[in-house]
């Protein structure tokens, strides 16, 4: 299996898990954000912010694990 297909599969799985996590935490996170920032009135804004955080988290995890693999191959 090519390296690109593996990376695509990993991103697909991480995205699926991030979507499940967002769905589970939605009821707890949205009221807390709306209480902290009372001027936000649209769910789309809160959803966009949550998506941004989840995407950065997934990217950071991928970058961490991919750098570990690269350093092992160089040894």
N, C-alpha and C positions, 0 to 999 in steps of 0.2 A: 504494500500500500504506500502510495507516495506521501511525502511529508506534508504537502499542502492539504491533502484529503484528511490527514490526521488532525491538523490544526483546525480545519473547518469543522470537523466533528467535535473537537473539544469545545470550540466556541458555541456550537449548536447546543451541546449539553449544558454548558455554563449559562447560556441564555435561557434555556428551559428552566433550570434551577432558579435563576434570578427572577424569572416570571412567577414561579410558584412562591418564592420568598416575598415578592412584592404583593401578591394576592393575599398571603397569610397575614402580613404585617400592615396591610392597608387600613384596617379598622383601628389599629393602635397609633400608627404614624400620622395619618392625616389629621385627626383631631388635635394631636400635640402640636403639629406645625401651624394649624389654624389658630390655636390658642396663643402660640408664641408670636405669630404674625397676623393680627386680626384684620389687616387691610387686604389680605389675599381673599378674593371671593370666588375665583374659578377653580374647579377641580382640575381643569387641564393644566393650570400652572403648577399645582402641587404634583400632579402626575409627571409633568416634564422634569421637575426638580428631582423627583424620586428616580426616574429613569436615568437621569444624568449621573446620579450618585452610584446606582447599580452598575452602569456601564463603566465608570471609572474603576469601581471595585473589581469587576471582571477583568478589565484590562491590566490592572496592577497584579492580579493573581497570575494571569497569563505571562506577563513580563517576568515575574519572579521565577516561575517554573521554567520558562524557556531559557533564562540566563543560567540556571543550574544545569540544564541539559548540555548547553554549549560548553560550560567549563569542564564537565566530565569528559566530553569528547576530546578536548584539547590535551588531556593528561596522558 
